[in-house]
């Protein structure tokens, strides 16, 4: 690492392409997943020292596409999804001792994306699959899970899912105007869709679906609403564009504005600011690049 650069490149130890990396809530641990079927965890110090390898989790029978940390109020929990059609919930018992506490096999094709709901809803996970459906898994007090499914969410395949914030647009910290579950999804039909849960049933909440992309939507990310006057979703597509979608108030039509261009496969919304991340893919070696936010410069605003 170059002093003051705020960038660290770490050899991940994966034996194939790294598909996803995610920091935990406190920014102290990093999880990565790969086509080598494994998940690796690292300790991040925030200093000039590189992240330290902690443990390797193995349980999938195919490439692992995504990992996601649950909110720490539920303990140290990670979800993972894979080409093998499975979603696995991992939990840490003793320090660095992880076990599979739940394996979901609800889908008939690759599970491409997972997302934990805001913690106010409890321990709830959404998963999108190439079979065209989205599953929602809700942990109950007795330790079991409720399972609901959004059928034909994107009939030719779901590539990405992202939860709406628990607060309404323009809300301030501590305000609670009633919790409503909403999900954004992207698919191989080139569209972004918004679904809303009412009385335990999920229904499409945008008419028509959001259609500005000309190729598969690779990722969607719902931005935090804290202090923002509008609901905001970013979508990245195989067509090389990012679209920023905004909705003024409940029931309004969503409006789309094109943003970045180039080969993009993921977008991310930080807790207090919306940011767009452009992906770099390489098969020559499998490093993980860690950026220190305090050292980064804003190069483009939307």
C-alpha positions in Angstrom: 0.0 0.0 0.0 1.2 3.5 -0.9 1.3 5.8 2.2 -1.6 8.2 2.2 -3.2 6.6 -0.9 -6.0 5.0 1.0 -5.9 1.9 -1.2 -4.9 -1.6 -0.3 -4.6 -4.6 -2.7 -4.8 -7.9 -0.9 -4.2 -11.4 -2.4 -7.5 -13.0 -1.5 -6.4 -16.6 -1.5 -9.3 -17.5 -3.8 -8.5 -20.0 -6.6 -11.0 -18.4 -9.1 -12.8 -15.2 -10.0 -13.9 -13.1 -7.0 -17.6 -12.1 -7.5 -18.4 -10.1 -4.4 -16.9 -8.5 -1.3 -18.8 -7.0 1.6 -17.8 -5.2 4.8 -19.7 -5.8 8.0 -21.7 -3.1 9.7 -18.7 -1.8 11.7 -16.2 -2.0 8.8 -14.1 -4.4 10.8 -14.5 -7.5 8.8 -14.7 -8.2 5.1 -16.3 -11.2 3.4 -15.5 -12.3 -0.2 -16.9 -15.1 -2.4 -15.7 -16.7 -5.6 -16.2 -19.2 -8.3 -14.0 -21.5 -6.3 -17.1 -22.2 -4.2 -15.7 -20.7 -1.0 -16.3 -17.7 1.2 -13.4 -16.0 2.9 -13.4 -13.6 5.9 -10.8 -11.0 6.7 -10.1 -8.7 9.6 -9.7 -5.1 8.5 -7.7 -2.8 10.9 -8.1 0.5 9.0 -4.4 1.1 9.3 -1.6 0.6 6.7 -1.6 -3.1 7.7 -3.3 -5.3 5.1 -6.5 -7.2 6.1 -5.8 -10.5 7.9 -7.3 -13.8 6.7 -9.6 -15.3 9.4 -11.5 -18.3 8.1 -12.7 -20.0 4.9 -16.4 -21.1 4.7 -17.2 -24.0 2.4 -20.6 -25.5 1.7 -21.7 -24.5 -1.7 -21.5 -26.8 -4.7 -21.0 -24.1 -7.4 -19.8 -20.5 -7.8 -20.8 -18.2 -5.0 -22.2 -15.0 -6.4 -23.0 -12.8 -3.4 -22.5 -12.5 0.4 -24.4 -10.3 2.8 -23.9 -9.4 6.4 -27.0 -9.2 8.6 -27.4 -6.3 11.1 -25.2 -7.0 14.2 -28.3 -6.8 16.5 -28.9 -10.4 15.3 -25.4 -11.5 16.0 -22.6 -12.3 13.5 -24.6 -13.7 10.5 -23.8 -14.0 6.8 -26.0 -15.1 3.9 -24.6 -16.4 0.7 -26.1 -17.5 -2.6 -24.8 -19.6 -5.4 -25.2 -21.2 -8.8 -26.0 -24.4 -6.9 -29.5 -22.9 -6.3 -28.9 -22.7 -2.5 -29.0 -19.8 0.0 -27.0 -20.6 3.1 -27.2 -18.7 6.4 -23.9 -18.8 8.4 -23.6 -17.9 12.1 -20.6 -17.3 14.2 -20.5 -19.1 17.6 -17.2 -18.8 19.3 -14.8 -16.3 17.7 -14.1 -17.3 14.0 -16.1 -20.5 14.4 -18.8 -20.4 11.8 -21.5 -23.0 11.1 -24.4 -23.4 8.6 -27.7 -22.7 10.6 -30.0 -22.8 7.6 -29.9 -23.9 4.0 -32.7 -22.8 1.7 -33.3 -24.8 -1.5 -36.4 -23.1 -2.8 -35.2 -22.3 -6.3 -35.0 -24.2 -9.5 -32.0 -22.3 -10.9 -29.1 -20.2 -9.9 -29.7 -17.8 -7.0 -28.0 -14.6 -8.2 -28.7 -12.0 -5.5 -29.5 -11.7 -1.8 -30.3 -8.7 0.4 -31.1 -8.3 4.1 -34.1 -6.1 4.9 -33.6 -3.1 7.2 -33.3 -4.4 10.8 -36.5 -2.8 11.8 -38.4 -5.5 9.9 -36.5 -8.3 11.8 -34.2 -10.9 10.3 -35.6 -11.0 6.8 -33.7 -12.0 3.6 -34.7 -11.6 -0.1 -33.2 -13.8 -2.8 -33.5 -13.4 -6.6 -33.1 -16.4 -9.0 -32.7 -17.2 -12.6 -35.9 -19.2 -12.3 -37.7 -15.8 -12.4 -38.8 -15.6 -8.8 -37.9 -13.8 -5.7 -38.0 -15.5 -2.3 -38.5 -13.7 1.0 -37.3 -15.6 4.2 -38.5 -14.3 7.6 -37.0 -15.6 10.8 -39.5 -16.3 13.5 -39.2 -16.2 17.3 -39.3 -20.0 17.5 -36.2 -20.3 15.3 -38.1 -21.3 12.1 -38.4 -19.4 8.9 -41.5 -18.2 7.0 -41.0 -18.4 3.2 -43.0 -16.4 0.7 -42.3 -16.1 -3.0 -42.9 -13.4 -5.7 -43.7 -15.5 -8.7 -42.7 -14.4 -12.2 -40.9 -11.3 -10.8 -38.8 -11.3 -14.0 -39.9 -14.3 -16.0 -36.5 -14.7 -17.8 -34.4 -14.3 -14.7 -33.8 -12.1 -11.6 -30.3 -10.7 -11.4 -30.5 -8.4 -8.3 -32.6 -7.4 -5.3 -32.5 -4.4 -2.9 -34.7 -3.4 0.0 -36.2 0.0 0.4 -35.2 1.9 3.6 -37.6 1.5 6.5 -38.2 5.2 6.7 -40.2 7.4 4.3 -38.4 10.0 2.1 -37.6 13.1 4.0 -37.6 11.3 7.4 -35.2 12.3 10.1 -33.4 10.0 12.5 -35.8 8.5 15.0 -38.9 9.2 13.0 -41.2 6.2 12.4 -44.2 6.8 10.1 -45.1 3.2 9.7 -43.1 0.3 8.3 -43.8 -0.8 4.8 -41.7 -3.5 3.1 -40.6 -2.7 -0.5 -38.2 -4.3 -2.8 -36.5 -3.2 -6.0 -35.3 -5.9 -8.5 -33.5 -6.0 -11.8 -33.8 -8.7 -14.4 -32.8 -10.2 -17.7 -35.9 -8.6 -19.2 -33.9 -5.2 -19.1 -36.3 -3.8 -16.5 -36.3 -2.6 -12.9 -39.4 -3.4 -10.8 -40.6 -2.3 -7.4 -42.7 -4.7 -5.2 -44.7 -3.8 -2.1 -45.8 -6.2 0.7 -49.4 -5.7 1.8 -51.0 -8.1 4.4 -48.3 -10.6 3.7 -48.7 -10.6 -0.1 -46.2 -9.0 -2.5 -47.5 -7.0 -5.4 -46.0 -5.0 -8.2 -45.8 -1.3 -7.1 -44.7 0.4 -10.3 -46.8 0.5 -13.5 -45.4 0.0 -16.0 -42.0 -1.6 -15.0 -39.1 0.8 -15.2 -37.6 0.5 -18.7 -34.7 2.7 -19.8 -32.1 0.0 -20.2 -31.4 -1.9 -23.4 -29.8 -5.0 -21.9 -29.9 -7.0 -18.7 -30.0 -5.0 -15.5 -27.1 -6.3 -13.5 -27.6 -4.6 -10.2 -30.0 -2.3 -8.3 -29.5 -0.3 -5.1 -32.1 1.6 -3.1 -30.5 4.7 -1.6 -31.1 5.7 2.0 -34.0 8.2 2.5 -32.5 10.0 5.5 -33.1 13.7 4.7 -33.8 13.1 1.0 -37.1 14.4 -0.4 -37.5 11.5 -2.9 -37.1 7.7 -3.1 -34.0 6.9 -5.1 -32.9 3.7 -6.9 -29.8 3.2 -9.0 -29.6 0.5 -11.6 -26.6 -0.7 -13.6 -27.0 -2.6 -16.9 -25.1 -4.7 -19.3 -25.7 -1.9 -21.8 -23.1 0.1 -20.0 -25.3 2.6 -18.3 -26.5 3.6 -14.8 -29.9 5.0 -14.4 -31.0 7.0 -11.3 -34.7 6.5 -10.7 -36.6 8.9 -8.4 -40.2 9.0 -7.0 -41.5 12.2 -5.4 -44.2 10.6 -3.2 -46.1 7.4 -2.8 -48.1 6.7 -6.0 -46.1 9.0 -8.2 -44.5 7.7 -11.4 -40.8 6.9 -11.2 -38.5 9.1 -13.3 -35.2 7.9 -14.8 -32.0 9.9 -15.4 -29.0 8.3 -17.1 -25.8 8.6 -15.2 -22.4 6.8 -15.7 -21.5 4.9 -18.8 -19.1 2.0 -19.3 -19.1 -1.7 -18.4 -20.8 -1.8 -15.1 -22.0 -4.8 -13.0 -22.8 -3.3 -9.6 -24.0 -0.1 -7.9 -24.0 0.7 -4.2 -25.8 3.1 -2.0 -23.9 4.1 1.2 -25.8 4.8 4.4 -25.9 8.6 4.1 -24.8 9.2 0.5 -25.6 7.5 -2.7 -22.5 6.4 -4.6 -21.9 4.4 -7.7 -19.2 1.8 -8.0 -17.7 0.7 -11.3 -16.6 -2.9 -11.4 -13.3 -4.1 -12.7 -13.0 -7.7 -13.7 -9.9 -9.7 -14.1 -9.1 -13.4 -14.4 -5.3 -13.1 -14.2 -5.2 -13.0 -10.4 -7.7 -12.6 -7.6 -6.9 -9.5 -5.4 -9.3 -7.6 -3.2 -8.8 -3.8 -3.4 -9.8 -1.9 -0.2 -10.4 1.8 -0.5 -10.4 4.1 2.5 -13.4 6.5 2.1 -11.6 9.3 3.9 -8.9 9.3 1.2 -11.2 9.2 -1.8 -12.2 12.1 -4.0 -15.6 12.6 -5.5 -15.1 12.4 -9.3 -18.7 12.7 -10.4 -22.0 13.8 -8.9 -25.6 12.9 -9.9 
